[in-house]
Amino acid sequence: MLKNIFKNIFGKKHTITDGKTENPNLLNCIGCGICVKSCPTNAIQIFKQRDLVCTYCGACADICPNNAIYLNRYTIDVKKCTQCGYCSLVCAIPIIQQEIPIPKTPIIKKGCNKCCLCVPKCPNKAIYIENNEIKIDNNKCENCLLCVEFCPLNKIISPNDYIKNCIIKVDIDSCIFCKECEYVCPIK
């Protein structure tokens, strides 16, 4: 965790490499919601169960050197926040995220238009159609993720991206890559 904080403090500030934009790294998200407020296109959603997950222990507010986190945990004063990342060191949400069972295969999200472009791309014939729905056979899938790459609607996500989406969801189709969310993120 400290490695990630130092990397984010002293590392590069961009996620664009070789002209290709990368998906945001959400592994250490603490669900504070600052990015949601800063997004001009409303492309970011925080998971609905965060009220249940956060125990309101106040550890994040206690450790903040700038008193930027108020006791209700969801109110962070962006002007006071220096993005030091200390809040993420004591927050239980990333720990809980690591406890979510990782699916064995890629996940087909709602909104799949059943174009079936993924079916012939699977080298193991693990993707099939049943009852007008595309499904993935757990026994045949080897997680090569070719289906994820070839889905034109980005409705097939990798098991790791599924875990990230349990905490925070970024709609890449609505995102304009303005980077406002990255600039305000306390842990980058």
PyMOL CGO cylinders between C-alpha atoms (Angstrom):
from pymol import cmd
from pymol.cgo import CYLINDER

trace = [
    CYLINDER, 0.00, 0.00, 0.00, 2.79, 2.43, 0.88, 0.3, 1, 1, 1, 1, 1, 1,
    CYLINDER, 2.79, 2.43, 0.88, 4.48, 1.56, -2.39, 0.3, 1, 1, 1, 1, 1, 1,
    CYLINDER, 4.48, 1.56, -2.39, 1.34, 2.63, -4.27, 0.3, 1, 1, 1, 1, 1, 1,
    CYLINDER, 1.34, 2.63, -4.27, 1.06, 5.87, -2.29, 0.3, 1, 1, 1, 1, 1, 1,
    CYLINDER, 1.06, 5.87, -2.29, 4.67, 6.85, -3.01, 0.3, 1, 1, 1, 1, 1, 1,
    CYLINDER, 4.67, 6.85, -3.01, 4.29, 5.81, -6.62, 0.3, 1, 1, 1, 1, 1, 1,
    CYLINDER, 4.29, 5.81, -6.62, 1.23, 8.03, -6.95, 0.3, 1, 1, 1, 1, 1, 1,
    CYLINDER, 1.23, 8.03, -6.95, 2.82, 10.96, -5.16, 0.3, 1, 1, 1, 1, 1, 1,
    CYLINDER, 2.82, 10.96, -5.16, 6.11, 10.91, -7.06, 0.3, 1, 1, 1, 1, 1, 1,
    CYLINDER, 6.11, 10.91, -7.06, 5.10, 9.01, -10.21, 0.3, 1, 1, 1, 1, 1, 1,
    CYLINDER, 5.10, 9.01, -10.21, 3.68, 10.21, -13.47, 0.3, 1, 1, 1, 1, 1, 1,
    CYLINDER, 3.68, 10.21, -13.47, 0.31, 11.92, -13.47, 0.3, 1, 1, 1, 1, 1, 1,
    CYLINDER, 0.31, 11.92, -13.47, -1.02, 10.57, -16.78, 0.3, 1, 1, 1, 1, 1, 1,
    CYLINDER, -1.02, 10.57, -16.78, -2.65, 7.34, -17.87, 0.3, 1, 1, 1, 1, 1, 1,
    CYLINDER, -2.65, 7.34, -17.87, -2.08, 7.90, -21.57, 0.3, 1, 1, 1, 1, 1, 1,
    CYLINDER, -2.08, 7.90, -21.57, 0.75, 5.89, -23.09, 0.3, 1, 1, 1, 1, 1, 1,
    CYLINDER, 0.75, 5.89, -23.09, 1.57, 5.55, -26.76, 0.3, 1, 1, 1, 1, 1, 1,
    CYLINDER, 1.57, 5.55, -26.76, -1.60, 7.42, -27.68, 0.3, 1, 1, 1, 1, 1, 1,
    CYLINDER, -1.60, 7.42, -27.68, -3.82, 4.79, -26.02, 0.3, 1, 1, 1, 1, 1, 1,
    CYLINDER, -3.82, 4.79, -26.02, -5.83, 5.63, -22.91, 0.3, 1, 1, 1, 1, 1, 1,
    CYLINDER, -5.83, 5.63, -22.91, -5.70, 3.03, -20.15, 0.3, 1, 1, 1, 1, 1, 1,
    CYLINDER, -5.70, 3.03, -20.15, -8.59, 2.14, -17.87, 0.3, 1, 1, 1, 1, 1, 1,
    CYLINDER, -8.59, 2.14, -17.87, -8.24, 3.73, -14.43, 0.3, 1, 1, 1, 1, 1, 1,
    CYLINDER, -8.24, 3.73, -14.43, -6.62, 1.67, -11.67, 0.3, 1, 1, 1, 1, 1, 1,
    CYLINDER, -6.62, 1.67, -11.67, -9.28, 1.21, -9.02, 0.3, 1, 1, 1, 1, 1, 1,
    CYLINDER, -9.28, 1.21, -9.02, -7.68, -1.43, -6.82, 0.3, 1, 1, 1, 1, 1, 1,
    CYLINDER, -7.68, -1.43, -6.82, -7.10, 0.85, -3.83, 0.3, 1, 1, 1, 1, 1, 1,
    CYLINDER, -7.10, 0.85, -3.83, -10.31, 2.86, -4.05, 0.3, 1, 1, 1, 1, 1, 1,
    CYLINDER, -10.31, 2.86, -4.05, -11.70, 3.74, -0.61, 0.3, 1, 1, 1, 1, 1, 1,
    CYLINDER, -11.70, 3.74, -0.61, -15.06, 4.89, -1.94, 0.3, 1, 1, 1, 1, 1, 1,
    CYLINDER, -15.06, 4.89, -1.94, -14.75, 8.45, -0.65, 0.3, 1, 1, 1, 1, 1, 1,
    CYLINDER, -14.75, 8.45, -0.65, -16.79, 9.86, -3.54, 0.3, 1, 1, 1, 1, 1, 1,
    CYLINDER, -16.79, 9.86, -3.54, -14.63, 12.88, -4.36, 0.3, 1, 1, 1, 1, 1, 1,
    CYLINDER, -14.63, 12.88, -4.36, -14.21, 11.69, -7.93, 0.3, 1, 1, 1, 1, 1, 1,
    CYLINDER, -14.21, 11.69, -7.93, -17.97, 11.37, -8.38, 0.3, 1, 1, 1, 1, 1, 1,
    CYLINDER, -17.97, 11.37, -8.38, -18.44, 15.03, -7.52, 0.3, 1, 1, 1, 1, 1, 1,
    CYLINDER, -18.44, 15.03, -7.52, -15.64, 16.14, -9.83, 0.3, 1, 1, 1, 1, 1, 1,
    CYLINDER, -15.64, 16.14, -9.83, -16.70, 14.13, -12.91, 0.3, 1, 1, 1, 1, 1, 1,
    CYLINDER, -16.70, 14.13, -12.91, -18.27, 16.46, -15.50, 0.3, 1, 1, 1, 1, 1, 1,
    CYLINDER, -18.27, 16.46, -15.50, -20.03, 13.62, -17.34, 0.3, 1, 1, 1, 1, 1, 1,
    CYLINDER, -20.03, 13.62, -17.34, -21.29, 11.60, -14.33, 0.3, 1, 1, 1, 1, 1, 1,
    CYLINDER, -21.29, 11.60, -14.33, -19.32, 8.58, -15.55, 0.3, 1, 1, 1, 1, 1, 1,
    CYLINDER, -19.32, 8.58, -15.55, -18.38, 7.44, -12.04, 0.3, 1, 1, 1, 1, 1, 1,
    CYLINDER, -18.38, 7.44, -12.04, -20.62, 5.62, -9.57, 0.3, 1, 1, 1, 1, 1, 1,
    CYLINDER, -20.62, 5.62, -9.57, -19.71, 4.50, -6.06, 0.3, 1, 1, 1, 1, 1, 1,
    CYLINDER, -19.71, 4.50, -6.06, -21.08, 1.15, -4.92, 0.3, 1, 1, 1, 1, 1, 1,
    CYLINDER, -21.08, 1.15, -4.92, -24.51, 1.28, -3.31, 0.3, 1, 1, 1, 1, 1, 1,
    CYLINDER, -24.51, 1.28, -3.31, -23.57, -0.69, -0.18, 0.3, 1, 1, 1, 1, 1, 1,
    CYLINDER, -23.57, -0.69, -0.18, -20.86, 1.65, 1.08, 0.3, 1, 1, 1, 1, 1, 1,
    CYLINDER, -20.86, 1.65, 1.08, -23.05, 2.65, 4.01, 0.3, 1, 1, 1, 1, 1, 1,
    CYLINDER, -23.05, 2.65, 4.01, -23.01, -0.98, 5.11, 0.3, 1, 1, 1, 1, 1, 1,
    CYLINDER, -23.01, -0.98, 5.11, -19.29, -1.44, 4.51, 0.3, 1, 1, 1, 1, 1, 1,
    CYLINDER, -19.29, -1.44, 4.51, -18.08, 1.70, 6.25, 0.3, 1, 1, 1, 1, 1, 1,
    CYLINDER, -18.08, 1.70, 6.25, -18.29, 1.20, 9.98, 0.3, 1, 1, 1, 1, 1, 1,
    CYLINDER, -18.29, 1.20, 9.98, -17.94, 4.92, 10.66, 0.3, 1, 1, 1, 1, 1, 1,
    CYLINDER, -17.94, 4.92, 10.66, -14.95, 4.05, 12.81, 0.3, 1, 1, 1, 1, 1, 1,
    CYLINDER, -14.95, 4.05, 12.81, -13.49, 7.49, 12.22, 0.3, 1, 1, 1, 1, 1, 1,
    CYLINDER, -13.49, 7.49, 12.22, -9.97, 6.15, 11.65, 0.3, 1, 1, 1, 1, 1, 1,
    CYLINDER, -9.97, 6.15, 11.65, -9.66, 8.00, 8.35, 0.3, 1, 1, 1, 1, 1, 1,
    CYLINDER, -9.66, 8.00, 8.35, -10.71, 11.27, 9.98, 0.3, 1, 1, 1, 1, 1, 1,
    CYLINDER, -10.71, 11.27, 9.98, -8.33, 10.70, 12.89, 0.3, 1, 1, 1, 1, 1, 1,
    CYLINDER, -8.33, 10.70, 12.89, -5.31, 9.99, 10.70, 0.3, 1, 1, 1, 1, 1, 1,
    CYLINDER, -5.31, 9.99, 10.70, -5.84, 12.82, 8.20, 0.3, 1, 1, 1, 1, 1, 1,
    CYLINDER, -5.84, 12.82, 8.20, -3.06, 15.36, 8.88, 0.3, 1, 1, 1, 1, 1, 1,
    CYLINDER, -3.06, 15.36, 8.88, -5.09, 18.19, 7.33, 0.3, 1, 1, 1, 1, 1, 1,
    CYLINDER, -5.09, 18.19, 7.33, -8.47, 17.52, 8.96, 0.3, 1, 1, 1, 1, 1, 1,
    CYLINDER, -8.47, 17.52, 8.96, -9.92, 17.17, 5.47, 0.3, 1, 1, 1, 1, 1, 1,
    CYLINDER, -9.92, 17.17, 5.47, -12.24, 14.29, 6.38, 0.3, 1, 1, 1, 1, 1, 1,
    CYLINDER, -12.24, 14.29, 6.38, -15.30, 15.05, 8.44, 0.3, 1, 1, 1, 1, 1, 1,
    CYLINDER, -15.30, 15.05, 8.44, -16.71, 12.52, 10.86, 0.3, 1, 1, 1, 1, 1, 1,
    CYLINDER, -16.71, 12.52, 10.86, -19.43, 11.34, 8.50, 0.3, 1, 1, 1, 1, 1, 1,
    CYLINDER, -19.43, 11.34, 8.50, -16.60, 10.00, 6.27, 0.3, 1, 1, 1, 1, 1, 1,
    CYLINDER, -16.60, 10.00, 6.27, -18.32, 10.97, 3.05, 0.3, 1, 1, 1, 1, 1, 1,
    CYLINDER, -18.32, 10.97, 3.05, -17.57, 14.64, 3.33, 0.3, 1, 1, 1, 1, 1, 1,
    CYLINDER, -17.57, 14.64, 3.33, -14.00, 15.41, 2.33, 0.3, 1, 1, 1, 1, 1, 1,
    CYLINDER, -14.00, 15.41, 2.33, -12.90, 18.99, 1.98, 0.3, 1, 1, 1, 1, 1, 1,
    CYLINDER, -12.90, 18.99, 1.98, -11.11, 18.95, -1.38, 0.3, 1, 1, 1, 1, 1, 1,
    CYLINDER, -11.11, 18.95, -1.38, -9.39, 22.25, -0.56, 0.3, 1, 1, 1, 1, 1, 1,
    CYLINDER, -9.39, 22.25, -0.56, -7.81, 20.75, 2.56, 0.3, 1, 1, 1, 1, 1, 1,
    CYLINDER, -7.81, 20.75, 2.56, -7.00, 17.35, 1.05, 0.3, 1, 1, 1, 1, 1, 1,
    CYLINDER, -7.00, 17.35, 1.05, -3.35, 17.07, 0.01, 0.3, 1, 1, 1, 1, 1, 1,
    CYLINDER, -3.35, 17.07, 0.01, -3.80, 13.57, -1.48, 0.3, 1, 1, 1, 1, 1, 1,
    CYLINDER, -3.80, 13.57, -1.48, -1.35, 12.04, 0.98, 0.3, 1, 1, 1, 1, 1, 1,
    CYLINDER, -1.35, 12.04, 0.98, -3.19, 8.72, 0.97, 0.3, 1, 1, 1, 1, 1, 1,
    CYLINDER, -3.19, 8.72, 0.97, -3.11, 8.18, 4.74, 0.3, 1, 1, 1, 1, 1, 1,
    CYLINDER, -3.11, 8.18, 4.74, -6.86, 7.60, 4.75, 0.3, 1, 1, 1, 1, 1, 1,
    CYLINDER, -6.86, 7.60, 4.75, -6.42, 4.56, 2.53, 0.3, 1, 1, 1, 1, 1, 1,
    CYLINDER, -6.42, 4.56, 2.53, -3.98, 3.02, 5.02, 0.3, 1, 1, 1, 1, 1, 1,
    CYLINDER, -3.98, 3.02, 5.02, -6.66, 2.70, 7.71, 0.3, 1, 1, 1, 1, 1, 1,
    CYLINDER, -6.66, 2.70, 7.71, -9.79, 2.29, 5.57, 0.3, 1, 1, 1, 1, 1, 1,
    CYLINDER, -9.79, 2.29, 5.57, -11.35, -1.16, 5.57, 0.3, 1, 1, 1, 1, 1, 1,
    CYLINDER, -11.35, -1.16, 5.57, -12.93, -0.85, 2.11, 0.3, 1, 1, 1, 1, 1, 1,
    CYLINDER, -12.93, -0.85, 2.11, -9.80, -1.94, 0.14, 0.3, 1, 1, 1, 1, 1, 1,
    CYLINDER, -9.80, -1.94, 0.14, -9.41, -4.86, 2.56, 0.3, 1, 1, 1, 1, 1, 1,
    CYLINDER, -9.41, -4.86, 2.56, -13.03, -5.86, 2.03, 0.3, 1, 1, 1, 1, 1, 1,
    CYLINDER, -13.03, -5.86, 2.03, -12.50, -5.53, -1.72, 0.3, 1, 1, 1, 1, 1, 1,
    CYLINDER, -12.50, -5.53, -1.72, -9.71, -8.10, -1.49, 0.3, 1, 1, 1, 1, 1, 1,
    CYLINDER, -9.71, -8.10, -1.49, -12.10, -10.50, 0.28, 0.3, 1, 1, 1, 1, 1, 1,
    CYLINDER, -12.10, -10.50, 0.28, -14.63, -10.51, -2.58, 0.3, 1, 1, 1, 1, 1, 1,
    CYLINDER, -14.63, -10.51, -2.58, -14.35, -13.87, -4.35, 0.3, 1, 1, 1, 1, 1, 1,
    CYLINDER, -14.35, -13.87, -4.35, -12.81, -13.51, -7.79, 0.3, 1, 1, 1, 1, 1, 1,
    CYLINDER, -12.81, -13.51, -7.79, -14.95, -15.11, -10.50, 0.3, 1, 1, 1, 1, 1, 1,
    CYLINDER, -14.95, -15.11, -10.50, -13.37, -17.97, -12.45, 0.3, 1, 1, 1, 1, 1, 1,
    CYLINDER, -13.37, -17.97, -12.45, -14.34, -16.53, -15.83, 0.3, 1, 1, 1, 1, 1, 1,
    CYLINDER, -14.34, -16.53, -15.83, -14.96, -13.12, -17.39, 0.3, 1, 1, 1, 1, 1, 1,
    CYLINDER, -14.96, -13.12, -17.39, -18.35, -11.63, -16.53, 0.3, 1, 1, 1, 1, 1, 1,
    CYLINDER, -18.35, -11.63, -16.53, -20.95, -10.64, -19.11, 0.3, 1, 1, 1, 1, 1, 1,
    CYLINDER, -20.95, -10.64, -19.11, -22.56, -7.43, -17.93, 0.3, 1, 1, 1, 1, 1, 1,
    CYLINDER, -22.56, -7.43, -17.93, -26.10, -6.21, -18.52, 0.3, 1, 1, 1, 1, 1, 1,
    CYLINDER, -26.10, -6.21, -18.52, -26.46, -4.45, -21.82, 0.3, 1, 1, 1, 1, 1, 1,
    CYLINDER, -26.46, -4.45, -21.82, -24.89, -7.17, -23.95, 0.3, 1, 1, 1, 1, 1, 1,
    CYLINDER, -24.89, -7.17, -23.95, -26.64, -6.99, -27.32, 0.3, 1, 1, 1, 1, 1, 1,
    CYLINDER, -26.64, -6.99, -27.32, -25.87, -10.65, -28.08, 0.3, 1, 1, 1, 1, 1, 1,
    CYLINDER, -25.87, -10.65, -28.08, -23.93, -9.84, -31.25, 0.3, 1, 1, 1, 1, 1, 1,
    CYLINDER, -23.93, -9.84, -31.25, -21.98, -13.09, -30.67, 0.3, 1, 1, 1, 1, 1, 1,
    CYLINDER, -21.98, -13.09, -30.67, -18.65, -11.66, -31.87, 0.3, 1, 1, 1, 1, 1, 1,
    CYLINDER, -18.65, -11.66, -31.87, -17.05, -13.13, -28.77, 0.3, 1, 1, 1, 1, 1, 1,
    CYLINDER, -17.05, -13.13, -28.77, -18.21, -16.69, -29.51, 0.3, 1, 1, 1, 1, 1, 1,
    CYLINDER, -18.21, -16.69, -29.51, -15.82, -17.47, -32.40, 0.3, 1, 1, 1, 1, 1, 1,
    CYLINDER, -15.82, -17.47, -32.40, -12.94, -15.59, -30.73, 0.3, 1, 1, 1, 1, 1, 1,
    CYLINDER, -12.94, -15.59, -30.73, -12.75, -18.00, -27.81, 0.3, 1, 1, 1, 1, 1, 1,
    CYLINDER, -12.75, -18.00, -27.81, -9.97, -20.53, -28.55, 0.3, 1, 1, 1, 1, 1, 1,
    CYLINDER, -9.97, -20.53, -28.55, -11.46, -23.05, -26.09, 0.3, 1, 1, 1, 1, 1, 1,
    CYLINDER, -11.46, -23.05, -26.09, -15.07, -22.77, -27.27, 0.3, 1, 1, 1, 1, 1, 1,
    CYLINDER, -15.07, -22.77, -27.27, -16.07, -21.76, -23.74, 0.3, 1, 1, 1, 1, 1, 1,
    CYLINDER, -16.07, -21.76, -23.74, -18.54, -19.09, -24.89, 0.3, 1, 1, 1, 1, 1, 1,
    CYLINDER, -18.54, -19.09, -24.89, -21.91, -20.29, -26.09, 0.3, 1, 1, 1, 1, 1, 1,
    CYLINDER, -21.91, -20.29, -26.09, -25.52, -19.18, -26.51, 0.3, 1, 1, 1, 1, 1, 1,
    CYLINDER, -25.52, -19.18, -26.51, -28.25, -20.69, -24.37, 0.3, 1, 1, 1, 1, 1, 1,
    CYLINDER, -28.25, -20.69, -24.37, -31.83, -19.42, -24.13, 0.3, 1, 1, 1, 1, 1, 1,
    CYLINDER, -31.83, -19.42, -24.13, -30.90, -16.32, -26.13, 0.3, 1, 1, 1, 1, 1, 1,
    CYLINDER, -30.90, -16.32, -26.13, -28.14, -15.43, -23.64, 0.3, 1, 1, 1, 1, 1, 1,
    CYLINDER, -28.14, -15.43, -23.64, -24.40, -15.57, -24.02, 0.3, 1, 1, 1, 1, 1, 1,
    CYLINDER, -24.40, -15.57, -24.02, -22.76, -17.71, -21.35, 0.3, 1, 1, 1, 1, 1, 1,
    CYLINDER, -22.76, -17.71, -21.35, -19.24, -18.78, -20.44, 0.3, 1, 1, 1, 1, 1, 1,
    CYLINDER, -19.24, -18.78, -20.44, -18.44, -22.36, -19.45, 0.3, 1, 1, 1, 1, 1, 1,
    CYLINDER, -18.44, -22.36, -19.45, -16.36, -22.32, -16.24, 0.3, 1, 1, 1, 1, 1, 1,
    CYLINDER, -16.36, -22.32, -16.24, -14.76, -25.66, -17.09, 0.3, 1, 1, 1, 1, 1, 1,
    CYLINDER, -14.76, -25.66, -17.09, -13.54, -24.65, -20.55, 0.3, 1, 1, 1, 1, 1, 1,
    CYLINDER, -13.54, -24.65, -20.55, -12.56, -21.01, -19.95, 0.3, 1, 1, 1, 1, 1, 1,
    CYLINDER, -12.56, -21.01, -19.95, -8.85, -20.42, -19.34, 0.3, 1, 1, 1, 1, 1, 1,
    CYLINDER, -8.85, -20.42, -19.34, -9.16, -16.64, -18.81, 0.3, 1, 1, 1, 1, 1, 1,
    CYLINDER, -9.16, -16.64, -18.81, -7.28, -15.71, -21.95, 0.3, 1, 1, 1, 1, 1, 1,
    CYLINDER, -7.28, -15.71, -21.95, -9.54, -12.59, -22.03, 0.3, 1, 1, 1, 1, 1, 1,
    CYLINDER, -9.54, -12.59, -22.03, -9.82, -12.52, -25.82, 0.3, 1, 1, 1, 1, 1, 1,
    CYLINDER, -9.82, -12.52, -25.82, -13.57, -12.11, -25.38, 0.3, 1, 1, 1, 1, 1, 1,
    CYLINDER, -13.57, -12.11, -25.38, -12.96, -8.99, -23.28, 0.3, 1, 1, 1, 1, 1, 1,
    CYLINDER, -12.96, -8.99, -23.28, -10.76, -7.50, -25.99, 0.3, 1, 1, 1, 1, 1, 1,
    CYLINDER, -10.76, -7.50, -25.99, -13.17, -8.24, -28.82, 0.3, 1, 1, 1, 1, 1, 1,
    CYLINDER, -13.17, -8.24, -28.82, -16.46, -7.16, -27.24, 0.3, 1, 1, 1, 1, 1, 1,
    CYLINDER, -16.46, -7.16, -27.24, -17.45, -4.00, -29.16, 0.3, 1, 1, 1, 1, 1, 1,
    CYLINDER, -17.45, -4.00, -29.16, -19.66, -2.75, -26.30, 0.3, 1, 1, 1, 1, 1, 1,
    CYLINDER, -19.66, -2.75, -26.30, -17.19, -3.56, -23.49, 0.3, 1, 1, 1, 1, 1, 1,
    CYLINDER, -17.19, -3.56, -23.49, -19.88, -5.67, -21.83, 0.3, 1, 1, 1, 1, 1, 1,
    CYLINDER, -19.88, -5.67, -21.83, -17.53, -8.53, -21.03, 0.3, 1, 1, 1, 1, 1, 1,
    CYLINDER, -17.53, -8.53, -21.03, -15.18, -7.70, -18.18, 0.3, 1, 1, 1, 1, 1, 1,
    CYLINDER, -15.18, -7.70, -18.18, -12.25, -9.56, -16.68, 0.3, 1, 1, 1, 1, 1, 1,
    CYLINDER, -12.25, -9.56, -16.68, -12.60, -11.13, -13.23, 0.3, 1, 1, 1, 1, 1, 1,
    CYLINDER, -12.60, -11.13, -13.23, -10.31, -8.47, -11.74, 0.3, 1, 1, 1, 1, 1, 1,
    CYLINDER, -10.31, -8.47, -11.74, -12.32, -5.65, -13.31, 0.3, 1, 1, 1, 1, 1, 1,
    CYLINDER, -12.32, -5.65, -13.31, -15.46, -7.23, -11.88, 0.3, 1, 1, 1, 1, 1, 1,
    CYLINDER, -15.46, -7.23, -11.88, -13.98, -6.94, -8.39, 0.3, 1, 1, 1, 1, 1, 1,
    CYLINDER, -13.98, -6.94, -8.39, -13.12, -3.29, -9.03, 0.3, 1, 1, 1, 1, 1, 1,
    CYLINDER, -13.12, -3.29, -9.03, -16.67, -2.67, -10.26, 0.3, 1, 1, 1, 1, 1, 1,
    CYLINDER, -16.67, -2.67, -10.26, -18.04, -3.97, -6.97, 0.3, 1, 1, 1, 1, 1, 1,
    CYLINDER, -18.04, -3.97, -6.97, -16.57, -0.88, -5.28, 0.3, 1, 1, 1, 1, 1, 1,
    CYLINDER, -16.57, -0.88, -5.28, -16.58, 1.79, -7.97, 0.3, 1, 1, 1, 1, 1, 1,
    CYLINDER, -16.58, 1.79, -7.97, -17.82, 1.81, -11.54, 0.3, 1, 1, 1, 1, 1, 1,
    CYLINDER, -17.82, 1.81, -11.54, -16.38, 4.00, -14.26, 0.3, 1, 1, 1, 1, 1, 1,
    CYLINDER, -16.38, 4.00, -14.26, -18.42, 4.15, -17.46, 0.3, 1, 1, 1, 1, 1, 1,
    CYLINDER, -18.42, 4.15, -17.46, -15.62, 4.38, -20.01, 0.3, 1, 1, 1, 1, 1, 1,
    CYLINDER, -15.62, 4.38, -20.01, -18.15, 5.19, -22.75, 0.3, 1, 1, 1, 1, 1, 1,
    CYLINDER, -18.15, 5.19, -22.75, -19.24, 8.36, -20.91, 0.3, 1, 1, 1, 1, 1, 1,
    CYLINDER, -19.24, 8.36, -20.91, -15.75, 9.29, -19.72, 0.3, 1, 1, 1, 1, 1, 1,
    CYLINDER, -15.75, 9.29, -19.72, -14.08, 12.13, -21.61, 0.3, 1, 1, 1, 1, 1, 1,
    CYLINDER, -14.08, 12.13, -21.61, -10.69, 11.40, -20.01, 0.3, 1, 1, 1, 1, 1, 1,
    CYLINDER, -10.69, 11.40, -20.01, -10.40, 14.87, -18.52, 0.3, 1, 1, 1, 1, 1, 1,
    CYLINDER, -10.40, 14.87, -18.52, -8.47, 13.36, -15.56, 0.3, 1, 1, 1, 1, 1, 1,
    CYLINDER, -8.47, 13.36, -15.56, -10.39, 15.43, -12.98, 0.3, 1, 1, 1, 1, 1, 1,
    CYLINDER, -10.39, 15.43, -12.98, -11.02, 12.28, -10.96, 0.3, 1, 1, 1, 1, 1, 1,
    CYLINDER, -11.02, 12.28, -10.96, -7.30, 11.52, -10.85, 0.3, 1, 1, 1, 1, 1, 1,
    CYLINDER, -7.30, 11.52, -10.85, -6.40, 15.02, -9.77, 0.3, 1, 1, 1, 1, 1, 1,
    CYLINDER, -6.40, 15.02, -9.77, -8.77, 14.97, -6.78, 0.3, 1, 1, 1, 1, 1, 1,
    CYLINDER, -8.77, 14.97, -6.78, -8.20, 11.36, -5.71, 0.3, 1, 1, 1, 1, 1, 1,
    CYLINDER, -8.20, 11.36, -5.71, -6.56, 11.22, -2.27, 0.3, 1, 1, 1, 1, 1, 1,
    CYLINDER, -6.56, 11.22, -2.27, -4.75, 7.99, -3.15, 0.3, 1, 1, 1, 1, 1, 1,
    CYLINDER, -4.75, 7.99, -3.15, -4.54, 8.39, -6.95, 0.3, 1, 1, 1, 1, 1, 1,
]
cmd.load_cgo(trace, "trace")
